[in-house]
Amino acid sequence: MQVRKASREDYLALAALDREVWLPYPNGVHLPDGEHTWRHWIEDAIVFALYDAETLAGGALAFPRLDGAFWLHKIFVDPRCRKRGGGRLLMQAVLAEIDRRQADCYLTVNPANEHAVALYRSFGFTADKIIEGYYRKDEARFEMRRPKAEK
């Protein structure tokens, strides 16, 4: 598996995989973003694509906040390609770019998603608080933060 910075040629495949991977999750029908959004993010945010040979297998997206930090908005891997280190490769790539920019990074995650929480903690994120009803009444989220890397 290989990670590379996403290009304009990737946005349709990223949007399609985004729709597919979130559907099994609670309220997953509400999570995917459209092609137009991915097209703009590739130009104006940090987006990496994970490939298994020539097939898109995952993606990661972090966009800038007004305070100079970044939100790690999405990281996802095709279910057929999980448990092979792709999520870790995507995290390494996106966080290396954020570190290069000397910025803090924030994210939110469902506290019940133990695999994701463990992955984020392994990269230095800490859960500051649980926010009940973050998106909908039944959706609590950990808000996690990773401070900028020391020089």
C-alpha positions as CSV (number, residue, x, y, z in Angstrom):
1,M,0.0,0.0,0.0
2,Q,1.2,3.5,-0.8
3,V,0.1,6.9,0.2
4,R,0.4,10.0,-2.0
5,K,-0.9,13.5,-2.0
6,A,-4.3,13.5,-3.7
7,S,-4.6,15.2,-7.0
8,R,-7.6,16.4,-9.1
9,E,-7.7,13.0,-10.7
10,D,-8.6,11.4,-7.4
11,Y,-11.6,13.4,-6.3
12,L,-14.3,11.3,-7.9
13,A,-12.9,8.1,-6.5
14,L,-12.4,9.6,-3.0
15,A,-16.0,10.8,-3.0
16,A,-17.3,7.4,-4.1
17,L,-15.3,5.5,-1.5
18,D,-16.3,8.1,1.1
19,R,-20.0,7.3,0.5
20,E,-19.4,3.6,0.7
21,V,-17.3,3.3,3.8
22,W,-19.6,5.4,6.1
23,L,-22.9,3.7,5.3
24,P,-22.6,0.9,7.9
25,Y,-22.0,3.4,10.7
26,P,-24.9,4.9,12.8
27,N,-26.2,7.9,10.9
28,G,-23.7,7.0,8.1
29,V,-26.1,8.1,5.4
30,H,-25.4,11.7,6.6
31,L,-21.6,11.5,6.7
32,P,-20.3,11.4,3.1
33,D,-19.4,14.5,1.2
34,G,-20.1,15.1,-2.5
35,E,-17.8,15.3,-5.5
36,H,-17.8,19.1,-5.6
37,T,-16.6,19.2,-1.9
38,W,-13.7,16.7,-2.5
39,R,-12.7,18.7,-5.6
40,H,-12.3,21.9,-3.6
41,W,-10.6,20.1,-0.6
42,I,-7.9,18.7,-2.9
43,E,-7.1,22.2,-3.9
44,D,-7.4,24.0,-0.5
45,A,-6.8,21.4,2.2
46,I,-4.5,18.5,3.1
47,V,-5.7,15.4,1.3
48,F,-3.9,12.1,0.9
49,A,-5.0,9.0,-1.0
50,L,-4.1,5.5,-0.1
51,Y,-3.6,3.1,-3.0
52,D,-3.4,-0.7,-3.1
53,A,-1.7,-1.3,-6.4
54,E,-3.8,0.9,-8.8
55,T,-7.0,0.8,-6.7
56,L,-8.0,3.6,-4.3
57,A,-8.1,2.1,-0.8
58,G,-8.6,5.1,1.5
59,G,-8.2,8.8,2.1
60,A,-7.4,11.3,4.7
61,L,-8.5,15.0,4.9
62,A,-7.5,17.8,7.2
63,F,-8.6,21.3,6.6
64,P,-7.3,24.6,8.1
65,R,-9.1,26.3,10.9
66,L,-9.2,30.1,11.2
67,D,-6.8,30.0,14.1
68,G,-4.1,28.3,12.1
69,A,-4.7,24.8,13.4
70,F,-6.1,21.9,11.4
71,W,-9.2,19.7,11.7
72,L,-8.5,16.1,10.8
73,H,-12.0,15.7,9.3
74,K,-11.8,12.3,7.7
75,I,-9.6,9.2,7.6
76,F,-11.1,6.1,6.0
77,V,-10.0,2.8,4.5
78,D,-12.0,0.5,2.3
79,P,-13.3,-2.4,4.4
80,R,-11.6,-4.9,2.0
81,C,-8.2,-3.3,2.7
82,R,-8.4,-2.9,6.5
83,K,-6.0,-4.4,9.0
84,R,-3.0,-3.9,6.7
85,G,-1.6,-0.7,8.1
86,G,-3.3,1.7,5.6
87,G,-4.9,3.8,8.3
88,R,-1.6,4.2,10.0
89,L,0.1,5.2,6.7
90,L,-2.6,7.8,6.1
91,M,-2.2,9.2,9.6
92,Q,1.6,9.4,9.2
93,A,1.2,11.3,5.9
94,V,-1.4,13.9,7.1
95,L,0.3,14.5,10.4
96,A,3.7,14.9,8.8
97,E,2.2,17.7,6.6
98,I,0.6,19.3,9.6
99,D,3.9,19.1,11.5
100,R,5.7,20.7,8.6
101,R,3.3,23.6,8.9
102,Q,3.9,23.8,12.7
103,A,0.2,23.5,13.6
104,D,-2.0,21.9,16.2
105,C,-4.5,19.3,15.0
106,Y,-8.0,18.6,16.3
107,L,-10.5,15.9,15.5
108,T,-13.7,14.4,16.8
109,V,-14.4,10.7,17.1
110,N,-17.2,8.5,18.4
111,P,-16.0,7.3,21.8
112,A,-17.4,3.8,21.0
113,N,-15.0,3.6,18.0
114,E,-12.2,2.0,20.1
115,H,-9.9,1.2,17.1
116,A,-9.9,4.8,15.9
117,V,-9.5,6.2,19.4
118,A,-6.5,3.9,20.0
119,L,-5.0,4.9,16.6
120,Y,-5.3,8.6,17.4
121,R,-3.9,8.2,20.9
122,S,-0.9,6.3,19.4
123,F,-0.2,9.5,17.4
124,G,-0.3,11.8,20.5
125,F,-3.9,12.9,20.5
126,T,-5.6,13.3,23.8
127,A,-9.3,13.4,24.5
128,D,-10.1,16.7,26.2
129,K,-13.8,16.1,26.6
130,I,-16.8,14.2,25.5
131,I,-19.5,16.4,23.8
132,E,-23.0,14.9,24.0
133,G,-25.2,15.5,20.9
134,Y,-22.3,16.8,18.8
135,Y,-24.1,16.2,15.5
136,R,-27.4,14.7,16.6
137,K,-29.0,14.0,19.9
138,D,-27.6,10.4,19.9
139,E,-24.1,11.2,18.7
140,A,-21.5,11.8,21.4
141,R,-18.0,12.7,20.3
142,F,-14.5,12.9,21.9
143,E,-12.9,16.1,20.9
144,M,-9.2,15.2,20.6
145,R,-6.2,17.4,20.2
146,R,-2.6,16.9,19.2
147,P,-0.3,19.9,19.8
148,K,2.1,21.0,17.2
149,A,5.3,19.2,17.0
150,E,8.3,20.6,18.9
151,K,11.0,22.0,16.6
